[in-house]
Amino acid sequence: MQGLGTAPDRERGLQLLRAGASDLNVYALVRLGTLLESGDGVKQDLATAARYYEVASGYGDPEGAVRLGLLSRWGTGRPQNVMAARVAFEQAAAAGAAEGQFQLGVLYELGLGVPGSAPEQLTRARDLYAQAAAQGHPQARMALAWVQEQLRALPLYPGGTYAEYERGAQGGEPQAQYRWGSFFETGDGRPKDPAQAAAWYARAAAQGHLGAALALASLLERGQGSVPADPRRARDLYLQAATGGSVRAMILLSALLLNGTLVPKDAAQGALWARRGAERGDVVGMRIYAQVLEGGVGVPRNLTLARIWYARAASGGDTAAKAALDRLGKEP
């Protein structure tokens, strides 16, 4: 067990944690729960881990509340219950825990079990991410940038005409340039023209528009129509959007780097971006991260964590993750 030294020391450490948990010491409850959840030096026991977190949360411990919320959200060790997850994250966020603020922000960003209209949910997510980012939470900083862009991307001209978007694009408004480019890509109201779409996306991306960077990268990864393939530029644009908080860009960048056919393979960075996408709640990212953990690609091989992420992806409806989980078996 990490951090407890030799085998006798590990056993003594476990005895102390178990004794502390029996005395309802919240530190011991949470530490023992994390060991049982991960299977680090002990047999994995998600149900018991959940009980320990629940007791710690009941005593007001924010870390216990966050960990209980994650198990509730993904249905590991207890029935899946997004509303229960929200309550646990709210408790941790109210106590000032950055991870609680971040996880609650994810629920609001995705609109899972939270009240309000879509703009209201995004606004609440922005505020929560800002609170977590102010405490140095690295994922919150990226998520904050992305949600701010989503709020800016709300209809620029409600009920507006193509002419209004064209004027805005010609006038240098990046959101208008992005929308104007999308009309050319999809053929919405005008003939499809991938080259025009790419040109307008490039103008918006140059001004830091993350959605435009992602859209242009998708065009350039393999090329489309008169737009030649430029996978290296696509990689750089995916990185721009991923660093700015786009979860979809994180997953596409991860796949590009792990595959290594269009750009030089970088397993470590591919695994990193898969993990970041997984932590933002993307089901495909969870499966990819589980796959790299299972295979030891870019990260140390860890079948216990692989099973956890496969289980989360499967609970999100990913059939490939469900098949992988069945193949590995649910017990270490």
C-alpha positions as CSV (number, residue, x, y, z in Angstrom):
1,M,0.0,0.0,0.0
2,Q,1.5,3.3,-1.2
3,G,3.0,5.5,1.5
4,L,3.0,2.9,4.3
5,G,6.4,1.4,3.6
6,T,7.2,-2.3,4.1
7,A,4.6,-5.1,4.4
8,P,4.5,-5.1,8.2
9,D,4.2,-1.3,8.1
10,R,1.4,-1.5,5.6
11,E,-0.5,-4.0,7.8
12,R,0.0,-1.8,10.8
13,G,-1.2,1.2,8.8
14,L,-4.3,-0.6,7.8
15,Q,-4.9,-1.6,11.4
16,L,-4.7,2.0,12.5
17,L,-7.0,3.1,9.8
18,R,-9.6,0.4,10.6
19,A,-9.4,1.4,14.3
20,G,-9.8,5.0,13.4
21,A,-12.8,4.2,11.2
22,S,-14.4,2.2,14.0
23,D,-14.0,5.3,16.2
24,L,-15.7,7.4,13.4
25,N,-12.5,9.4,12.7
26,V,-13.4,11.1,9.4
27,Y,-9.7,11.1,8.2
28,A,-9.5,7.3,8.7
29,L,-12.9,6.8,7.1
30,V,-12.0,8.6,3.9
31,R,-8.4,7.2,3.7
32,L,-9.7,3.6,4.2
33,G,-12.5,4.3,1.7
34,T,-10.0,5.4,-1.0
35,L,-8.0,2.2,-0.4
36,L,-11.0,0.0,-0.7
37,E,-12.3,2.0,-3.8
38,S,-9.0,1.7,-5.7
39,G,-7.9,-1.8,-4.4
40,D,-4.6,-0.3,-3.3
41,G,-3.0,-2.9,-1.1
42,V,-6.5,-4.3,-0.1
43,K,-9.2,-6.2,-1.9
44,Q,-11.4,-3.7,-3.8
45,D,-14.8,-3.2,-2.1
46,L,-16.8,-0.4,-3.6
47,A,-19.8,-0.9,-1.4
48,T,-17.9,-0.6,1.8
49,A,-16.0,2.4,0.5
50,A,-19.3,4.1,-0.2
51,R,-20.4,3.4,3.3
52,Y,-17.3,4.9,4.8
53,Y,-17.7,8.0,2.5
54,E,-21.3,8.3,3.5
55,V,-20.4,8.3,7.2
56,A,-17.6,10.9,6.7
57,S,-19.9,13.0,4.6
58,G,-22.5,12.8,7.4
59,Y,-19.9,14.3,9.7
60,G,-19.4,17.2,7.3
61,D,-16.2,16.0,5.6
62,P,-16.0,17.6,2.1
63,E,-13.7,15.0,0.6
64,G,-16.0,12.2,1.8
65,A,-18.9,14.1,0.2
66,V,-17.1,14.4,-3.1
67,R,-16.1,10.8,-3.2
68,L,-19.6,9.7,-2.3
69,G,-21.0,11.9,-5.0
70,L,-18.8,10.4,-7.6
71,L,-19.8,6.9,-6.7
72,S,-23.5,8.0,-6.7
73,R,-23.1,9.6,-10.1
74,W,-21.6,6.6,-11.8
75,G,-23.4,3.9,-9.9
76,T,-20.3,2.2,-8.5
77,G,-20.7,0.7,-5.1
78,R,-24.2,2.0,-4.8
79,P,-27.2,2.6,-7.1
80,Q,-26.7,5.3,-9.7
81,N,-28.4,8.5,-8.6
82,V,-27.5,11.8,-10.1
83,M,-29.7,13.7,-7.6
84,A,-27.8,12.2,-4.7
85,A,-24.5,13.1,-6.4
86,R,-25.7,16.7,-6.7
87,V,-26.6,16.8,-3.0
88,A,-23.1,15.5,-2.1
89,F,-21.3,17.9,-4.4
90,E,-23.4,20.8,-3.1
91,Q,-22.3,19.9,0.5
92,A,-18.7,19.8,-0.5
93,A,-18.9,23.0,-2.6
94,A,-20.6,24.9,0.3
95,A,-17.7,23.9,2.5
96,G,-15.4,25.5,0.0
97,A,-13.9,22.3,-1.5
98,A,-12.5,23.0,-5.0
99,E,-13.2,19.5,-6.2
100,G,-16.8,19.7,-5.0
101,Q,-17.2,23.0,-6.8
102,F,-15.7,21.5,-10.0
103,Q,-17.9,18.4,-9.9
104,L,-21.0,20.3,-9.2
105,G,-20.0,22.6,-12.1
106,V,-19.8,19.6,-14.4
107,L,-23.4,18.6,-13.5
108,Y,-24.6,22.1,-14.4
109,E,-22.5,22.2,-17.6
110,L,-24.1,18.9,-18.7
111,G,-27.5,19.7,-17.3
112,L,-27.6,16.6,-15.2
113,G,-30.2,16.6,-12.4
114,V,-30.0,20.4,-11.9
115,P,-32.6,23.1,-12.2
116,G,-32.9,25.9,-14.6
117,S,-32.8,26.7,-18.3
118,A,-29.7,25.9,-20.4
119,P,-28.3,29.4,-20.1
120,E,-29.0,29.4,-16.4
121,Q,-27.2,26.1,-16.0
122,L,-24.2,27.3,-18.0
123,T,-24.1,30.5,-15.9
124,R,-24.1,28.4,-12.7
125,A,-21.4,26.1,-14.1
126,R,-19.3,29.2,-14.9
127,D,-19.6,30.5,-11.4
128,L,-18.7,27.2,-9.8
129,Y,-15.8,26.6,-12.1
130,A,-14.6,30.2,-11.3
131,Q,-14.7,29.4,-7.6
132,A,-12.7,26.2,-8.1
133,A,-10.2,27.9,-10.5
134,A,-9.6,30.6,-7.9
135,Q,-8.3,27.8,-5.7
136,G,-5.9,26.5,-8.4
137,H,-8.0,23.6,-9.7
138,P,-6.4,23.0,-13.1
139,Q,-9.4,21.3,-14.8
140,A,-11.7,24.0,-13.5
141,R,-9.6,26.7,-15.3
142,M,-10.0,24.9,-18.6
143,A,-13.7,24.2,-18.0
144,L,-14.3,27.8,-17.1
145,A,-12.8,29.0,-20.4
146,W,-15.0,26.6,-22.4
147,V,-18.2,27.5,-20.5
148,Q,-17.5,31.2,-21.0
149,E,-17.3,30.5,-24.7
150,Q,-20.6,28.6,-24.7
151,L,-22.3,31.5,-23.0
152,R,-20.8,33.8,-25.6
153,A,-22.1,31.4,-28.3
154,L,-25.7,31.8,-27.3
155,P,-27.6,33.2,-30.3
156,L,-25.7,36.3,-31.4
157,Y,-28.6,37.6,-33.3
158,P,-31.8,35.9,-31.9
159,G,-34.0,35.1,-34.9
160,G,-31.4,36.8,-37.0
161,T,-30.9,36.6,-40.8
162,Y,-28.0,35.3,-42.8
163,A,-27.2,38.9,-43.8
164,E,-26.8,39.8,-40.1
165,Y,-24.3,37.0,-39.6
166,E,-22.5,37.9,-42.8
167,R,-22.2,41.6,-41.7
168,G,-20.9,40.4,-38.3
169,A,-18.4,38.1,-39.9
170,Q,-17.1,40.7,-42.3
171,G,-16.9,43.1,-39.3
172,G,-14.5,40.8,-37.5
173,E,-16.9,39.4,-34.8
174,P,-15.4,35.9,-34.1
175,Q,-18.7,34.2,-33.1
176,A,-20.4,35.5,-36.3
177,Q,-17.4,34.3,-38.3
178,Y,-17.7,30.9,-36.7
179,R,-21.5,30.7,-37.4
180,W,-21.0,32.0,-41.0
181,G,-18.4,29.4,-41.6
182,S,-20.7,26.7,-40.3
183,F,-23.3,27.7,-42.8
184,F,-20.8,27.0,-45.6
185,E,-19.8,23.7,-44.0
186,T,-23.3,22.3,-43.6
187,G,-24.9,24.0,-46.7
188,D,-27.4,25.8,-44.4
189,G,-29.0,28.5,-46.7
190,R,-26.2,28.4,-49.3
191,P,-24.2,25.8,-51.3
192,K,-21.7,23.7,-49.3
193,D,-18.2,25.2,-49.6
194,P,-15.6,23.5,-47.3
195,A,-12.9,26.0,-48.4
196,Q,-15.1,29.0,-47.4
197,A,-15.9,27.3,-44.1
198,A,-12.3,26.7,-43.4
199,A,-11.4,30.3,-44.2
200,W,-14.0,31.7,-41.8
201,Y,-13.2,29.2,-39.1
202,A,-9.5,30.2,-39.4
203,R,-10.4,33.8,-38.9
204,A,-12.4,33.1,-35.8
205,A,-9.8,30.6,-34.4
206,A,-7.1,33.3,-34.9
207,Q,-9.1,35.4,-32.4
208,G,-9.2,32.6,-29.9
209,H,-12.6,31.2,-30.7
210,L,-12.4,27.6,-29.4
211,G,-15.4,26.2,-31.3
212,A,-13.9,27.5,-34.6
213,A,-10.5,25.9,-33.8
214,L,-12.3,22.6,-33.2
215,A,-14.4,22.9,-36.4
216,L,-11.3,23.7,-38.5
217,A,-9.3,20.9,-36.9
218,S,-12.1,18.4,-37.9
219,L,-11.9,19.6,-41.5
220,L,-8.1,19.5,-41.6
221,E,-7.6,16.1,-39.9
222,R,-8.3,14.1,-43.0
223,G,-9.3,16.9,-45.5
224,Q,-12.7,17.5,-47.0
225,G,-13.6,18.5,-50.5
226,S,-11.2,21.2,-51.7
227,V,-9.7,21.5,-48.2
228,P,-6.5,19.4,-48.2
229,A,-5.6,17.3,-45.2
230,D,-3.2,18.9,-42.7
231,P,-3.2,16.6,-39.6
232,R,-0.3,18.4,-37.9
233,R,-2.2,21.7,-38.0
234,A,-5.3,19.8,-36.9
235,R,-3.4,18.5,-33.9
236,D,-2.3,22.0,-33.0
237,L,-5.9,23.3,-33.3
238,Y,-7.3,20.4,-31.3
239,L,-4.7,21.3,-28.6
240,Q,-5.8,25.0,-28.7
241,A,-9.4,24.0,-28.2
242,A,-8.6,21.3,-25.6
243,T,-6.4,23.6,-23.6
244,G,-9.3,26.1,-23.7
245,G,-11.6,23.4,-22.2
246,S,-13.4,21.8,-25.1
247,V,-14.1,18.2,-24.0
248,R,-14.7,17.0,-27.6
249,A,-11.3,18.4,-28.6
250,M,-9.7,16.6,-25.7
251,I,-11.1,13.3,-26.9
252,L,-10.2,13.9,-30.6
253,L,-6.7,15.0,-29.7
254,S,-6.3,11.9,-27.5
255,A,-7.3,9.6,-30.3
256,L,-5.1,11.3,-32.8
257,L,-2.0,11.1,-30.5
258,L,-2.7,7.5,-29.4
259,N,-3.3,6.3,-32.9
260,G,-0.1,7.8,-34.3
261,T,-0.9,7.2,-38.0
262,L,-1.5,10.9,-39.0
263,V,0.8,12.6,-36.6
264,P,3.7,11.2,-34.5
265,K,2.4,9.0,-31.7
266,D,2.6,10.5,-28.2
267,A,1.1,7.9,-25.8
268,A,1.7,9.9,-22.6
269,Q,-0.1,13.1,-24.0
270,G,-2.8,10.9,-25.5
271,A,-3.5,9.3,-22.2
272,L,-3.4,12.7,-20.4
273,W,-6.1,14.2,-22.7
274,A,-8.2,11.1,-22.4
275,R,-8.1,11.4,-18.6
276,R,-9.0,15.0,-18.7
277,G,-12.0,14.3,-21.0
278,A,-13.0,11.4,-18.7
279,E,-12.9,13.7,-15.7
280,R,-15.2,16.1,-17.4
281,G,-17.8,13.4,-17.8
282,D,-17.2,12.3,-21.4
283,V,-18.2,8.6,-21.8
284,V,-15.9,8.0,-24.8
285,G,-13.1,9.6,-22.9
286,M,-13.7,7.3,-20.0
287,R,-13.5,4.2,-22.2
288,I,-10.3,5.4,-23.9
289,Y,-8.7,6.2,-20.6
290,A,-9.8,2.7,-19.3
291,Q,-8.2,1.2,-22.4
292,V,-4.8,2.9,-21.9
293,L,-4.9,1.9,-18.2
294,E,-5.6,-1.6,-19.2
295,G,-2.9,-1.7,-21.7
296,G,-0.3,0.4,-19.9
297,V,-0.2,2.8,-22.9
298,G,1.3,6.1,-21.8
299,V,0.5,5.4,-18.2
300,P,1.4,2.6,-15.8
301,R,-0.8,-0.5,-16.3
302,N,-3.6,-0.5,-13.7
303,L,-6.4,-3.0,-14.1
304,T,-8.2,-1.9,-11.0
305,L,-8.6,1.7,-12.2
306,A,-9.3,0.4,-15.7
307,R,-12.3,-1.5,-14.3
308,I,-13.5,1.6,-12.5
309,W,-13.4,3.8,-15.7
310,Y,-14.9,1.0,-17.8
311,A,-17.8,0.8,-15.3
312,R,-18.4,4.5,-15.4
313,A,-18.4,4.5,-19.2
314,A,-20.7,1.5,-19.2
315,S,-23.1,3.3,-16.8
316,G,-23.1,6.1,-19.3
317,G,-24.3,3.8,-22.1
318,D,-21.1,2.8,-23.8
319,T,-21.6,-0.7,-25.0
320,A,-17.9,-1.2,-25.8
321,A,-17.0,-0.4,-22.2
322,K,-19.6,-2.8,-21.0
323,A,-18.1,-5.5,-23.1
324,A,-14.6,-4.7,-21.8
325,L,-15.9,-4.8,-18.3
326,D,-17.5,-8.2,-18.8
327,R,-14.3,-9.4,-20.4
328,L,-12.1,-8.3,-17.5
329,G,-14.6,-9.3,-14.8
330,K,-15.8,-7.0,-12.1
331,E,-13.5,-8.3,-9.4
332,P,-9.8,-7.7,-9.2
